[in-house]
Amino acid sequence: MSDGVNKFLGDSPLRVLVKLVVVSILVGFVMTVFGWYPADIYFGIRNFLLDLWHTGFSALGRIGDYLLLGAAIVIPAFVILRVMSYRR
């Protein structure tokens, strides 16, 4: 059973625990220096995805505006050209 745990963790449990503590202290120090907190990272990712979501729908709304503006000119011109060519 001990071999299975060692194989799963990659080393003995005590050595893995020591490595995790050291890395956690280093990451915590770096995050404190930069003023980062786990909640800030979470909310930053969340806000990025929400902005991306809203910007995407805004772009679709602008495409719809362009479509309506263009159709206001193109459809009547198409109808006029078809009526004029129908007389021939």
Backbone as JSON, one array per atom type, in Angstrom:
{
  "sequence": "MSDGVNKFLGDSPLRVLVKLVVVSILVGFVMTVFGWYPADIYFGIRNFLLDLWHTGFSALGRIGDYLLLGAAIVIPAFVILRVMSYRR",
  "N": [[0.82, -1.19, 0.0], [1.98, 1.21, 0.72], [3.74, 1.65, -1.37], [1.95, 2.23, -3.41], [0.85, 4.69, -2.56], [3.14, 6.28, -2.55], [3.76, 6.14, -5.26], [1.53, 7.43, -6.34], [1.74, 10.03, -5.2], [4.27, 10.73, -6.03], [6.48, 10.84, -4.48], [7.65, 10.32, -1.09], [5.1, 10.7, 1.42], [5.75, 12.61, 3.46], [7.86, 14.12, 2.37], [6.54, 15.21, 0.15], [4.66, 16.78, 1.48], [6.34, 18.65, 2.74], [7.45, 19.91, 0.46], [5.1, 21.02, -0.65], [4.39, 22.85, 1.38], [6.59, 24.62, 1.31], [6.41, 25.65, -1.34], [3.88, 26.79, -1.16], [4.33, 28.84, 0.7], [6.14, 30.44, -0.77], [4.56, 31.17, -3.01], [2.5, 32.5, -1.68], [3.96, 34.65, -0.61], [4.8, 36.0, -2.97], [2.29, 36.67, -4.03], [1.39, 38.4, -2.03], [3.26, 40.47, -2.25], [2.59, 41.54, -4.75], [0.04, 42.29, -4.22], [-2.09, 40.64, -4.7], [-5.0, 38.64, -4.32], [-6.78, 35.59, -3.71], [-9.56, 35.91, -4.17], [-9.58, 38.22, -5.76], [-8.36, 37.31, -8.07], [-10.22, 35.4, -8.89], [-12.52, 37.06, -9.27], [-11.49, 38.73, -11.22], [-11.15, 37.0, -13.43], [-13.82, 36.25, -13.74], [-15.05, 38.76, -14.3], [-13.74, 39.38, -16.68], [-14.73, 37.36, -18.39], [-17.47, 38.0, -18.33], [-17.42, 40.6, -19.46], [-16.49, 39.95, -21.98], [-18.63, 38.38, -22.84], [-20.77, 40.28, -22.87], [-19.74, 42.15, -24.67], [-19.65, 40.65, -26.96], [-22.39, 40.25, -27.56], [-23.05, 42.89, -27.91], [-21.63, 43.48, -30.21], [-23.03, 41.88, -31.99], [-25.45, 43.23, -31.93], [-24.69, 45.63, -33.13], [-24.13, 44.69, -35.7], [-26.67, 44.0, -36.49], [-27.79, 46.58, -36.56], [-26.29, 47.66, -38.68], [-27.2, 46.01, -40.7], [-29.93, 46.71, -40.88], [-29.73, 49.44, -41.56], [-28.37, 49.28, -44.03], [-30.21, 47.73, -45.45], [-32.32, 49.5, -45.7], [-31.6, 51.04, -47.84], [-30.78, 49.23, -49.84], [-32.91, 47.36, -50.34], [-35.17, 48.94, -51.34], [-33.84, 49.92, -53.67], [-33.3, 47.53, -55.01], [-35.93, 46.65, -55.52], [-36.83, 48.74, -57.19], [-35.05, 48.47, -59.37], [-35.79, 45.89, -60.23], [-38.43, 46.3, -60.99], [-38.07, 48.12, -63.05], [-36.6, 46.55, -64.86], [-38.47, 44.63, -65.39], [-40.32, 45.72, -67.09], [-39.26, 45.57, -69.63]],
  "CA": [[0.0, 0.0, 0.0], [2.88, 2.36, 0.79], [4.25, 1.89, -2.71], [0.88, 2.87, -4.18], [0.77, 6.09, -2.15], [4.35, 6.93, -3.06], [3.63, 6.25, -6.71], [0.51, 8.44, -6.61], [2.24, 11.35, -4.83], [5.53, 10.99, -6.69], [7.53, 10.78, -3.47], [7.07, 9.94, 0.19], [4.13, 11.71, 1.86], [6.37, 13.68, 4.24], [8.6, 14.99, 1.44], [5.55, 15.95, -0.64], [4.1, 17.78, 2.37], [7.34, 19.71, 2.89], [7.5, 20.63, -0.81], [3.88, 21.81, -0.78], [4.47, 23.96, 2.33], [7.57, 25.59, 0.8], [5.85, 26.3, -2.53], [2.76, 27.63, -0.7], [4.9, 30.04, 1.31], [6.68, 31.26, -1.85], [3.44, 31.73, -3.79], [1.84, 33.46, -0.81], [4.8, 35.83, -0.54], [4.7, 36.7, -4.26], [0.94, 37.24, -4.14], [1.32, 39.54, -1.11], [4.07, 41.55, -2.82], [1.84, 42.15, -5.84], [-1.29, 42.68, -3.74], [-3.09, 39.73, -5.28], [-5.71, 37.76, -3.4], [-7.52, 34.6, -4.5], [-10.85, 36.46, -4.6], [-9.32, 39.15, -6.86], [-8.1, 36.51, -9.27], [-11.5, 34.84, -9.3], [-13.37, 38.11, -9.81], [-10.88, 39.21, -12.46], [-11.52, 36.06, -14.49], [-15.27, 36.35, -13.9], [-15.36, 40.02, -14.97], [-13.25, 39.26, -18.05], [-15.68, 36.55, -19.16], [-18.71, 38.76, -18.47], [-17.19, 41.65, -20.44], [-16.42, 39.28, -23.28], [-19.99, 37.98, -23.17], [-21.55, 41.46, -23.2], [-19.18, 42.75, -25.88], [-20.06, 39.81, -28.09], [-23.76, 40.58, -27.92], [-23.05, 44.26, -28.4], [-21.18, 43.4, -31.6], [-24.16, 41.36, -32.77], [-26.41, 44.32, -32.04], [-24.19, 46.57, -34.14], [-24.3, 44.06, -37.01], [-28.09, 44.17, -36.8], [-27.98, 47.98, -36.96], [-25.74, 47.81, -40.02], [-28.09, 45.31, -41.61], [-31.14, 47.52, -41.09], [-29.37, 50.65, -42.3], [-28.09, 48.9, -45.41], [-31.45, 47.25, -46.08], [-33.15, 50.66, -46.0], [-31.19, 51.52, -49.16], [-30.63, 48.14, -50.81], [-34.2, 46.75, -50.7], [-35.88, 49.77, -52.33], [-33.1, 49.96, -54.93], [-33.54, 46.25, -55.65], [-37.3, 46.65, -56.04], [-36.89, 49.67, -58.33], [-34.34, 47.85, -60.5], [-36.58, 44.76, -60.72], [-39.61, 46.84, -61.69], [-37.62, 48.7, -64.31], [-36.2, 45.48, -65.78], [-39.66, 43.84, -65.69], [-41.03, 46.37, -68.21], [-38.65, 45.22, -70.92]],
  "C": [[0.87, 1.25, 0.0], [3.44, 2.69, -0.58], [3.21, 2.58, -3.59], [0.74, 4.34, -3.85], [1.97, 6.86, -2.68], [4.27, 7.14, -4.57], [2.62, 7.35, -7.08], [1.05, 9.85, -6.34], [3.53, 11.71, -5.56], [6.71, 10.96, -5.76], [6.89, 10.35, -2.16], [6.13, 11.05, 0.67], [4.76, 12.87, 2.63], [7.13, 14.64, 3.34], [7.64, 15.81, 0.58], [4.94, 17.06, 0.21], [5.06, 18.95, 2.56], [7.43, 20.55, 1.62], [6.27, 21.54, -0.98], [3.89, 23.02, 0.16], [5.42, 25.04, 1.81], [7.01, 26.35, -0.4], [4.68, 27.21, -2.12], [3.26, 28.92, -0.07], [5.44, 30.98, 0.23], [5.57, 31.93, -2.66], [2.69, 32.76, -2.97], [2.62, 34.75, -0.7], [4.69, 36.65, -1.82], [3.34, 37.37, -4.41], [0.79, 38.45, -3.22], [2.1, 40.73, -1.65], [3.29, 42.27, -3.91], [0.44, 42.58, -5.43], [-2.4, 41.85, -4.34], [-3.71, 38.89, -4.17], [-6.52, 36.78, -4.23], [-8.87, 35.14, -4.99], [-10.66, 37.43, -5.76], [-9.08, 38.4, -8.16], [-9.41, 35.92, -9.79], [-12.39, 35.9, -9.94], [-12.8, 38.71, -11.09], [-11.23, 38.32, -13.64], [-13.01, 36.16, -14.79], [-15.64, 37.63, -14.67], [-14.88, 40.0, -16.42], [-14.24, 38.48, -18.91], [-17.01, 37.27, -19.35], [-18.56, 39.89, -19.49], [-17.13, 41.08, -21.85], [-17.81, 38.89, -23.76], [-20.82, 39.18, -23.63], [-21.04, 42.14, -24.47], [-19.59, 41.95, -27.1], [-21.47, 40.12, -28.52], [-23.88, 42.01, -28.41], [-22.63, 44.29, -29.87], [-22.3, 42.86, -32.49], [-25.22, 42.42, -32.95], [-25.98, 45.34, -33.08], [-24.33, 45.99, -35.54], [-25.76, 44.18, -37.44], [-28.41, 45.6, -37.22], [-27.47, 48.21, -38.38], [-26.65, 47.15, -41.06], [-29.33, 46.14, -41.91], [-30.84, 48.79, -41.87], [-29.1, 50.34, -43.77], [-29.35, 48.45, -46.15], [-32.37, 48.4, -46.43], [-32.81, 51.24, -47.37], [-31.25, 50.4, -50.2], [-31.98, 47.58, -51.25], [-35.0, 47.64, -51.65], [-35.17, 49.85, -53.68], [-33.3, 48.66, -55.7], [-34.93, 46.19, -56.28], [-37.42, 47.55, -57.25], [-36.21, 49.07, -59.54], [-35.13, 46.68, -61.08], [-37.8, 45.25, -61.49], [-39.2, 47.42, -63.02], [-37.2, 47.63, -65.32], [-37.41, 44.61, -66.17], [-40.4, 44.42, -66.9], [-40.48, 45.94, -69.55], [-39.23, 43.99, -71.46]]
}
